[in-house]
């Protein structure tokens, strides 16, 4: 029996998602991390928690069949959707025209790998709102925050473990490189959890919603890339003290000790104990000593 026609202003439920995927010949692939949202309440919740409104331009990565896109379009000024799958990229404007004809002109689809996107057409994004594939979640978030300084807010749905790592605080077991680097750009917190049952196909894990509000970096007298190299070095050998872990980056264990002392950091500390401001202070100390 043929599926009923789409309801203008409606959202994609389980039947519509499977029907649309079938008509497009789409079989969700692990390669692109495709798990499509089949619950309308979940996408409504994401839009609400994102705090976006009629003045916002939203960048959406991995829109898939359009479940979240259809919830975003009525709420914001513009959506730029970045989709790597050519079939899905071509189909999204048609789905939008069928389900949301009154706001279909607010959508622009970019067929590209989000990891390689360095610029976006049209108005620049004020928010990143996305259901991100688990395998690229952290690098996509960090790269978009770096490349698009107009981003003020982020709300992404990712694997729960990844969400917890991004939102972790110093001293916790899950605090690490993603936590420290995300904190360079924004205040980060876990906004909620999402059961695996809202996806098709259902993944093997639950998801988490991570919210970020951009703020100024902890200091402006140090290069971000250098701070990130310091963070990478500190967590490369988690069990070692920073004096030992930063030896390669600083030039020697003695040099690392000098930097830590200059930054006011206990040389016996470990990376998981430091917040991003402390890492920035260490990198700033290195820059000062290097210039004499």
BELBELZI-V131237 format. One record per residue. N is the residue number from 0. RES is the residue in one letter. PSI is psi in whole degrees, -180 to 180 (* if undefined). Layout:
N/RES/PSI  N/RES/PSI
This chain:
0/X/132  1/X/151  2/X/151  3/X/153  4/X/153  5/X/149  6/X/120  7/X/133  8/X/0  9/X/173  10/X/166  11/X/122  12/X/-172  13/X/-45  14/X/-45  15/X/-40  16/X/-48  17/X/-38  18/X/-45  19/X/-43  20/X/-41  21/X/-44  22/X/-28  23/X/-6  24/X/29  25/X/128  26/X/114  27/X/133  28/X/144  29/X/-29  30/X/-42  31/X/11  32/X/43  33/X/110  34/X/110  35/X/136  36/X/130  37/X/12  38/X/116  39/X/-36  40/X/-32  41/X/-44  42/X/-34  43/X/-41  44/X/-41  45/X/-46  46/X/-42  47/X/-47  48/X/-26  49/X/-22  50/X/27  51/X/154  52/X/-168  53/X/-15  54/X/-5  55/X/146  56/X/118  57/X/132  58/X/125  59/X/125  60/X/130  61/X/55  62/X/-20  63/X/-127  64/X/-11  65/X/13  66/X/-51  67/X/-35  68/X/-45  69/X/-28  70/X/-29  71/X/-42  72/X/-44  73/X/-18  74/X/-19  75/X/175  76/X/-35  77/X/146  78/X/125  79/X/110  80/X/125  81/X/116  82/X/128  83/X/-27  84/X/117  85/X/-36  86/X/-46  87/X/-37  88/X/-40  89/X/-32  90/X/-27  91/X/-44  92/X/-34  93/X/-41  94/X/-42  95/X/-42  96/X/-34  97/X/-41  98/X/-28  99/X/61  100/X/-29  101/X/-22  102/X/11  103/X/-27  104/X/-5  105/X/-6  106/X/137  107/X/128  108/X/131  109/X/116  110/X/101  111/X/162  112/X/119  113/X/-28  114/X/-19  115/X/0  116/X/123  117/X/-11  118/X/152  119/X/145  120/X/164  121/X/-162  122/X/143  123/X/145  124/X/140  125/X/-14  126/X/146  127/X/119  128/X/121  129/X/154  130/X/100  131/X/138  132/X/137  133/X/-34  134/X/-13  135/X/10  136/X/-54  137/X/-51  138/X/-33  139/X/-47  140/X/-48  141/X/-39  142/X/-38  143/X/-39  144/X/-36  145/X/-45  146/X/-21  147/X/85  148/X/-13  149/X/-15  150/X/123  151/X/-30  152/X/154  153/X/136  154/X/110  155/X/145  156/X/122  157/X/172  158/X/138  159/X/-41  160/X/-40  161/X/-41  162/X/-44  163/X/-35  164/X/-43  165/X/-38  166/X/1  167/X/152  168/X/156  169/X/140  170/X/-15  171/X/160  172/X/-27  173/X/-4  174/X/134  175/X/-154  176/X/-49  177/X/-40  178/X/-50  179/X/-41  180/X/-40  181/X/-37  182/X/-19  183/X/-38  184/X/-32  185/X/163  186/X/128  187/X/136  188/X/158  189/X/117  190/X/-10  191/X/176  192/X/159  193/X/128  194/X/153  195/X/-17  196/X/-10  197/X/0  198/X/154  199/X/124  200/X/154  201/X/127  202/X/176  203/X/-1  204/X/161  205/X/170  206/X/165  207/X/153  208/X/121  209/X/127  210/X/141  211/X/139  212/X/118  213/X/142  214/X/173  215/X/148  216/X/160  217/X/-24  218/X/158  219/X/11  220/X/22  221/X/146  222/X/131  223/X/-43  224/X/-36  225/X/-38  226/X/-42  227/X/-35  228/X/-37  229/X/-43  230/X/-45  231/X/-45  232/X/-40  233/X/-34  234/X/-3  235/X/-28  236/X/78  237/X/-33  238/X/-13  239/X/154  240/X/161  241/X/-30  242/X/-40  243/X/-42  244/X/-33  245/X/4  246/X/-45  247/X/-43  248/X/-40  249/X/-22  250/X/-29  251/X/165  252/X/-38  253/X/-41  254/X/-40  255/X/-41  256/X/-41  257/X/-42  258/X/-43  259/X/-42  260/X/-43  261/X/-31  262/X/-4  263/X/29  264/X/134  265/X/126  266/X/-15  267/X/-2  268/X/161  269/X/161  270/X/-39  271/X/-6  272/X/-13  273/X/141  274/X/175  275/X/-29  276/X/-37  277/X/-41  278/X/-38  279/X/-37  280/X/-38  281/X/-46  282/X/-37  283/X/-37  284/X/-40  285/X/-42  286/X/-40  287/X/-45  288/X/-34  289/X/-31  290/X/1  291/X/*
